[in-house]
């Protein structure tokens, strides 16, 4: 007969009596006398504390990563979001991206033109007048868009106007480059 079978068969007899009341006291008496450790409430301490400079390092790293993430999300949203030309988007989504690209290119070239003509504000004013006329024409076309029966033709005219603005800005930038070359090549 195996021990396991004996225990299974006699289990009720073992559990019926249970340990005697003084069992734990007899066990405690057999142990060597040791003073019981005083239980004091101690504050929670981490098992492994990092030095403060590493926590600071990781805090800075996490902050920079968060800023980079936010900046990239903003850039992606700004670059690939639906066009800011909501009126064109409503009438012709196919042309809306093209209009948005031309508009952003015009803004970039205008900024470049303004930076290059900082030393000569009169030249910038003269260049701006030509560009403002084209822009006023564009705004007029844009205003007619909701009331025009053939909106695709009008949107194509608006795109052509934007292309003319870009061409004008490119020519103005070339003129400024030539002026700067002439002033640097002149003998003193």
KEDREN-509207 format. One record per residue (C-alpha): y, x, z. Coordinates in steps of 0.5 Angstrom, whole numbers, padded with zeros to 4 digits. Last residue first. Example, Ala and Ser with C-alpha at 12.3 -4.5 7.8 and 13.67 -1.06 7.14 Angstrom:
! KEDREN-509207
<site><Y>-0002</Y><X>0027</X><Z>0014</Z></site>
<site><Y>-0009</Y><X>0025</X><Z>0016</Z></site>
This chain:
! KEDREN-509207
<site><Y>0201</Y><X>0070</X><Z>-0111</Z></site>
<site><Y>0197</Y><X>0069</X><Z>-0117</Z></site>
<site><Y>0194</Y><X>0062</X><Z>-0118</Z></site>
<site><Y>0187</Y><X>0062</X><Z>-0118</Z></site>
<site><Y>0187</Y><X>0058</X><Z>-0111</Z></site>
<site><Y>0192</Y><X>0053</X><Z>-0113</Z></site>
<site><Y>0188</Y><X>0052</X><Z>-0120</Z></site>
<site><Y>0182</Y><X>0051</X><Z>-0117</Z></site>
<site><Y>0184</Y><X>0046</X><Z>-0112</Z></site>
<site><Y>0188</Y><X>0042</X><Z>-0117</Z></site>
<site><Y>0181</Y><X>0042</X><Z>-0121</Z></site>
<site><Y>0177</Y><X>0039</X><Z>-0115</Z></site>
<site><Y>0183</Y><X>0034</X><Z>-0114</Z></site>
<site><Y>0182</Y><X>0032</X><Z>-0121</Z></site>
<site><Y>0174</Y><X>0032</X><Z>-0121</Z></site>
<site><Y>0175</Y><X>0027</X><Z>-0114</Z></site>
<site><Y>0179</Y><X>0023</X><Z>-0118</Z></site>
<site><Y>0174</Y><X>0022</X><Z>-0124</Z></site>
<site><Y>0169</Y><X>0021</X><Z>-0119</Z></site>
<site><Y>0173</Y><X>0015</X><Z>-0116</Z></site>
<site><Y>0175</Y><X>0012</X><Z>-0122</Z></site>
<site><Y>0167</Y><X>0012</X><Z>-0124</Z></site>
<site><Y>0165</Y><X>0009</X><Z>-0118</Z></site>
<site><Y>0171</Y><X>0004</X><Z>-0118</Z></site>
<site><Y>0168</Y><X>0002</X><Z>-0125</Z></site>
<site><Y>0161</Y><X>0002</X><Z>-0123</Z></site>
<site><Y>0163</Y><X>-0003</X><Z>-0118</Z></site>
<site><Y>0167</Y><X>-0007</X><Z>-0123</Z></site>
<site><Y>0161</Y><X>-0007</X><Z>-0127</Z></site>
<site><Y>0157</Y><X>-0010</X><Z>-0121</Z></site>
<site><Y>0162</Y><X>-0016</X><Z>-0121</Z></site>
<site><Y>0161</Y><X>-0017</X><Z>-0128</Z></site>
<site><Y>0154</Y><X>-0018</X><Z>-0127</Z></site>
<site><Y>0155</Y><X>-0022</X><Z>-0121</Z></site>
<site><Y>0159</Y><X>-0027</X><Z>-0126</Z></site>
<site><Y>0154</Y><X>-0027</X><Z>-0131</Z></site>
<site><Y>0149</Y><X>-0029</X><Z>-0126</Z></site>
<site><Y>0153</Y><X>-0034</X><Z>-0123</Z></site>
<site><Y>0154</Y><X>-0038</X><Z>-0130</Z></site>
<site><Y>0156</Y><X>-0045</X><Z>-0127</Z></site>
<site><Y>0162</Y><X>-0041</X><Z>-0123</Z></site>
<site><Y>0164</Y><X>-0045</X><Z>-0117</Z></site>
<site><Y>0161</Y><X>-0041</X><Z>-0111</Z></site>
<site><Y>0162</Y><X>-0034</X><Z>-0115</Z></site>
<site><Y>0170</Y><X>-0035</X><Z>-0116</Z></site>
<site><Y>0172</Y><X>-0032</X><Z>-0110</Z></site>
<site><Y>0167</Y><X>-0026</X><Z>-0111</Z></site>
<site><Y>0171</Y><X>-0025</X><Z>-0118</Z></site>
<site><Y>0177</Y><X>-0025</X><Z>-0114</Z></site>
<site><Y>0175</Y><X>-0020</X><Z>-0109</Z></site>
<site><Y>0173</Y><X>-0015</X><Z>-0115</Z></site>
<site><Y>0179</Y><X>-0016</X><Z>-0118</Z></site>
<site><Y>0183</Y><X>-0014</X><Z>-0112</Z></site>
<site><Y>0178</Y><X>-0008</X><Z>-0111</Z></site>
<site><Y>0180</Y><X>-0006</X><Z>-0118</Z></site>
<site><Y>0187</Y><X>-0006</X><Z>-0117</Z></site>
<site><Y>0186</Y><X>-0002</X><Z>-0110</Z></site>
<site><Y>0183</Y><X>0003</X><Z>-0114</Z></site>
<site><Y>0189</Y><X>0005</X><Z>-0118</Z></site>
<site><Y>0193</Y><X>0004</X><Z>-0112</Z></site>
<site><Y>0189</Y><X>0009</X><Z>-0108</Z></site>
<site><Y>0189</Y><X>0014</X><Z>-0113</Z></site>
<site><Y>0197</Y><X>0014</X><Z>-0112</Z></site>
<site><Y>0197</Y><X>0014</X><Z>-0105</Z></site>
<site><Y>0192</Y><X>0019</X><Z>-0104</Z></site>
<site><Y>0196</Y><X>0024</X><Z>-0109</Z></site>
<site><Y>0202</Y><X>0022</X><Z>-0104</Z></site>
<site><Y>0198</Y><X>0024</X><Z>-0098</Z></site>
<site><Y>0197</Y><X>0031</X><Z>-0100</Z></site>
<site><Y>0194</Y><X>0035</X><Z>-0095</Z></site>
<site><Y>0189</Y><X>0030</X><Z>-0093</Z></site>
<site><Y>0187</Y><X>0029</X><Z>-0100</Z></site>
<site><Y>0180</Y><X>0032</X><Z>-0100</Z></site>
<site><Y>0178</Y><X>0028</X><Z>-0093</Z></site>
<site><Y>0181</Y><X>0021</X><Z>-0097</Z></site>
<site><Y>0177</Y><X>0023</X><Z>-0103</Z></site>
<site><Y>0171</Y><X>0024</X><Z>-0099</Z></site>
<site><Y>0172</Y><X>0018</X><Z>-0095</Z></site>
<site><Y>0173</Y><X>0014</X><Z>-0101</Z></site>
<site><Y>0167</Y><X>0017</X><Z>-0104</Z></site>
<site><Y>0162</Y><X>0015</X><Z>-0098</Z></site>
<site><Y>0165</Y><X>0008</X><Z>-0099</Z></site>
<site><Y>0164</Y><X>0007</X><Z>-0106</Z></site>
<site><Y>0157</Y><X>0009</X><Z>-0105</Z></site>
<site><Y>0156</Y><X>0004</X><Z>-0100</Z></site>
<site><Y>0159</Y><X>-0001</X><Z>-0104</Z></site>
<site><Y>0154</Y><X>0001</X><Z>-0110</Z></site>
<site><Y>0148</Y><X>0001</X><Z>-0106</Z></site>
<site><Y>0150</Y><X>-0006</X><Z>-0103</Z></site>
<site><Y>0151</Y><X>-0009</X><Z>-0110</Z></site>
<site><Y>0145</Y><X>-0006</X><Z>-0113</Z></site>
<site><Y>0141</Y><X>-0009</X><Z>-0107</Z></site>
<site><Y>0144</Y><X>-0016</X><Z>-0108</Z></site>
<site><Y>0143</Y><X>-0016</X><Z>-0115</Z></site>
<site><Y>0136</Y><X>-0019</X><Z>-0114</Z></site>
<site><Y>0138</Y><X>-0023</X><Z>-0109</Z></site>
<site><Y>0142</Y><X>-0027</X><Z>-0113</Z></site>
<site><Y>0146</Y><X>-0033</X><Z>-0110</Z></site>
<site><Y>0145</Y><X>-0032</X><Z>-0103</Z></site>
<site><Y>0145</Y><X>-0025</X><Z>-0103</Z></site>
<site><Y>0152</Y><X>-0025</X><Z>-0107</Z></site>
<site><Y>0155</Y><X>-0028</X><Z>-0101</Z></site>
<site><Y>0151</Y><X>-0024</X><Z>-0096</Z></site>
<site><Y>0154</Y><X>-0018</X><Z>-0099</Z></site>
<site><Y>0152</Y><X>-0014</X><Z>-0092</Z></site>
<site><Y>0145</Y><X>-0013</X><Z>-0096</Z></site>
<site><Y>0139</Y><X>-0015</X><Z>-0092</Z></site>
<site><Y>0137</Y><X>-0009</X><Z>-0088</Z></site>
<site><Y>0134</Y><X>-0003</X><Z>-0091</Z></site>
<site><Y>0140</Y><X>0002</X><Z>-0089</Z></site>
<site><Y>0143</Y><X>-0001</X><Z>-0083</Z></site>
<site><Y>0136</Y><X>-0003</X><Z>-0080</Z></site>
<site><Y>0133</Y><X>0004</X><Z>-0081</Z></site>
<site><Y>0139</Y><X>0007</X><Z>-0079</Z></site>
<site><Y>0139</Y><X>0003</X><Z>-0072</Z></site>
<site><Y>0132</Y><X>0004</X><Z>-0071</Z></site>
<site><Y>0133</Y><X>0012</X><Z>-0072</Z></site>
<site><Y>0138</Y><X>0012</X><Z>-0067</Z></site>
<site><Y>0135</Y><X>0008</X><Z>-0062</Z></site>
<site><Y>0129</Y><X>0012</X><Z>-0063</Z></site>
<site><Y>0133</Y><X>0019</X><Z>-0062</Z></site>
<site><Y>0136</Y><X>0016</X><Z>-0056</Z></site>
<site><Y>0129</Y><X>0014</X><Z>-0053</Z></site>
<site><Y>0127</Y><X>0021</X><Z>-0054</Z></site>
<site><Y>0133</Y><X>0024</X><Z>-0051</Z></site>
<site><Y>0132</Y><X>0020</X><Z>-0045</Z></site>
<site><Y>0125</Y><X>0022</X><Z>-0044</Z></site>
<site><Y>0126</Y><X>0029</X><Z>-0045</Z></site>
<site><Y>0132</Y><X>0029</X><Z>-0040</Z></site>
<site><Y>0127</Y><X>0025</X><Z>-0035</Z></site>
<site><Y>0122</Y><X>0030</X><Z>-0037</Z></site>
<site><Y>0126</Y><X>0036</X><Z>-0035</Z></site>
<site><Y>0129</Y><X>0033</X><Z>-0029</Z></site>
<site><Y>0122</Y><X>0031</X><Z>-0026</Z></site>
<site><Y>0120</Y><X>0039</X><Z>-0028</Z></site>
<site><Y>0126</Y><X>0041</X><Z>-0024</Z></site>
<site><Y>0124</Y><X>0037</X><Z>-0018</Z></site>
<site><Y>0118</Y><X>0040</X><Z>-0017</Z></site>
<site><Y>0112</Y><X>0036</X><Z>-0018</Z></site>
<site><Y>0109</Y><X>0032</X><Z>-0013</Z></site>
<site><Y>0101</Y><X>0032</X><Z>-0012</Z></site>
<site><Y>0098</Y><X>0027</X><Z>-0007</Z></site>
<site><Y>0104</Y><X>0023</X><Z>-0007</Z></site>
<site><Y>0106</Y><X>0021</X><Z>0000</Z></site>
<site><Y>0107</Y><X>0015</X><Z>0003</Z></site>
<site><Y>0110</Y><X>0015</X><Z>0010</Z></site>
<site><Y>0106</Y><X>0016</X><Z>0016</Z></site>
<site><Y>0104</Y><X>0011</X><Z>0021</Z></site>
<site><Y>0101</Y><X>0015</X><Z>0027</Z></site>
<site><Y>0093</Y><X>0014</X><Z>0029</Z></site>
<site><Y>0092</Y><X>0019</X><Z>0034</Z></site>
<site><Y>0085</Y><X>0023</X><Z>0032</Z></site>
<site><Y>0080</Y><X>0021</X><Z>0037</Z></site>
<site><Y>0078</Y><X>0027</X><Z>0042</Z></site>
<site><Y>0072</Y><X>0030</X><Z>0041</Z></site>
<site><Y>0066</Y><X>0029</X><Z>0045</Z></site>
<site><Y>0059</Y><X>0031</X><Z>0042</Z></site>
<site><Y>0055</Y><X>0025</X><Z>0039</Z></site>
<site><Y>0049</Y><X>0023</X><Z>0043</Z></site>
<site><Y>0054</Y><X>0018</X><Z>0047</Z></site>
<site><Y>0056</Y><X>0015</X><Z>0040</Z></site>
<site><Y>0049</Y><X>0013</X><Z>0038</Z></site>
<site><Y>0047</Y><X>0010</X><Z>0045</Z></site>
<site><Y>0054</Y><X>0006</X><Z>0044</Z></site>
<site><Y>0052</Y><X>0004</X><Z>0037</Z></site>
<site><Y>0045</Y><X>0001</X><Z>0039</Z></site>
<site><Y>0047</Y><X>-0002</X><Z>0045</Z></site>
<site><Y>0047</Y><X>-0009</X><Z>0042</Z></site>
<site><Y>0040</Y><X>-0008</X><Z>0039</Z></site>
<site><Y>0040</Y><X>-0008</X><Z>0032</Z></site>
<site><Y>0037</Y><X>-0014</X><Z>0028</Z></site>
<site><Y>0031</Y><X>-0018</X><Z>0031</Z></site>
<site><Y>0030</Y><X>-0023</X><Z>0025</Z></site>
<site><Y>0032</Y><X>-0018</X><Z>0020</Z></site>
<site><Y>0026</Y><X>-0013</X><Z>0020</Z></site>
<site><Y>0021</Y><X>-0019</X><Z>0021</Z></site>
<site><Y>0024</Y><X>-0022</X><Z>0015</Z></site>
<site><Y>0023</Y><X>-0016</X><Z>0011</Z></site>
<site><Y>0016</Y><X>-0015</X><Z>0012</Z></site>
<site><Y>0013</Y><X>-0017</X><Z>0005</Z></site>
<site><Y>0019</Y><X>-0013</X><Z>0002</Z></site>
<site><Y>0019</Y><X>-0007</X><Z>0007</Z></site>
<site><Y>0011</Y><X>-0006</X><Z>0006</Z></site>
<site><Y>0012</Y><X>-0007</X><Z>-0002</Z></site>
<site><Y>0017</Y><X>-0001</X><Z>-0002</Z></site>
<site><Y>0013</Y><X>0003</X><Z>0003</Z></site>
<site><Y>0007</Y><X>0003</X><Z>-0002</Z></site>
<site><Y>0000</Y><X>0000</X><Z>0000</Z></site>
